[in-house]
Amino acid sequence: MRLIRRLWILALALLCLLSSASAQPLTAVKPLFTTLSSGDPYALHIRAELLHWPDLAKESLAALKSWLLDAELSLLAHEKAGESALILNHGDKPLLSLYLEQTGDAGRMLVSSGDQGAFTAYSSASSLPWQALLGAGPALPRPDKARDALSAFADAALPVLQPYEKAVKTSISIKNVGKGASQLVYSLNKQEAQQVFEDSKARLLPLLDEALTALLPASAQQISAAFSSLEAAGALTLKRFLTKEGEDLGLQLTGAFKMSGAARKLTLFYGHSDTGFYLSFKFPASKGRDTLEFQTALRFQEDSLLGDWKYKTVSGKNTETLTGEINLKTLPEAEGHRLSGGITSTLKTAGEEKASFTYSLTPDFRLQGADLEGNLRLEQSSGKTPLYGLILNFSGRPAQALAIPPSMAEVDLDSATREEVDLAAMNVKTLLLARLKSFLLALPQEARLLLLHDLGRDRRTDGQTVAPIDTDRLFTVDEETTPPPTKEETP
């Protein structure tokens, strides 16, 4: 649902920032991120509580609330071993178990549903079974890998630019980041910029692909294809801002490019230090209403993270603007620390579709080393009217290594025909949907009919790209006999 997708994106963006920052704001959170980034086994248990959901009638909402009281989702990951698991329990009964194994491009998925206990394995030496059978997207962002790839990209790019380097004793202040005492300026005309790119793209593009795959796994391939078509369309100027000790503090990049045949202008300001982070990015088309803009300014302190951001896209008559604020803080307690505060964001669209919504994430966590306990409240509202809302309760701590269960049967997807892969996908989805059927059949008939109607209405109104509701018998119901806007600032 759109609330979950948008709020989850905000949460991931925050996690990416915290785990990739060289300076660590919210020092109390550092042991948790150190453990998570180490690749050692970790277990996270999640329970959900629905607050309000306008797509559901009161009776349907009550039915889901009641069912969720005894439902728990456990996520276990052991990245060093390439293993993870997803287990859904209701009360003391397992409803669904998924175990995933990955080594390079090879993958193996074990599935068991309900009390059957028998696991079926699906394996491939050249692809990931959960993508082929479940349509699951790529992995979550890995900002640490993205940072390493971008650092390698910079190391590879600077020697190519070295002949154009000119030292300039001009100071500059970057918001929240600090003051640069001098600059190194690289100025290239159109022909020079194109020649540099042609000479270095064989080394640079693979590193850029690594960064994109780590940071934007779902769209990395598409973006990489666009970058491979990049051409210089004008002069290029890069300015590196240095501290008085000669260390890099930030940069400014301006230029004109053609990407996939379309001419665009680029303006980028960036700065990062122990005290803060600043980024301003503009990428408008040279002609017409087509642009992408992003700006964020963050301030790091030992016990707080403060900041705001603005994201804007324009395509023809349509405009989408997302503005937001971050205000997170930690306070010491008898044992560990408490993380509180919030993240708010306002989405406004204009053009063919006009809308205005406010999204919020409100954490209340207790942290003790790498142990995590607490909840995250997620809400969407329109004006002062609450629309969607739920609370996710988390319990996380380091775990033992995963024990992958034996399988009763195994399907080799590499040797399977297209029809056999489609049949395997249908079998897996049927197995998963059977859990929904058992929940529905446990409801009184009137509540069951109403809930199905409400769920269908939610899918029907979730955008034009939503597929028609599945009419499989599993879903057939028979009779009982069956923040303030951010202002653009130049560093």
ABEGO torsion letter per residue (X at the ends): XAAAAAAAAAAAAAAAAAAABABBBGAAAAAAAAAAAAGBBBBBBBBBBBABBAABBAAAAAAAAAAAAABBBBBBBBAAAGBBBBBBBBEABBABBBBBBBBEABBBBBBBBEAAGBBBBBBBAABBAAAAAAGBBBBBBBAAAAAAAAAAAAAAAAAAAAAABBBBBBBBBBBGAEBBABBBBBBBBAAAAAAAAAAAAAAAAAAAAAAAAAABAAAAAAAAAAAAABBBAEBBBBBBBBBAAGBBAEBBBBEBBBBGGBBBBBBBBBBBBAAEBBBBBBBBBABEBBBBBBBBBBBBBAABBBEBBBBBBBBEABBBBBBBBBBBBBBBBABEBBBBEEBBBBBBBBEABBBBBBBBBBBBBBBBEABBBEBBBBBBBBEABBBBBBBBBBBBBBBBBBBBBBBABBBBAAABBAAAAAAAAAAAAAAAAAAAAAAAAABBAAAAAAAAAAAAAAAAAAEAABBBBBABAAABBBBAAXXBBBBBBBX
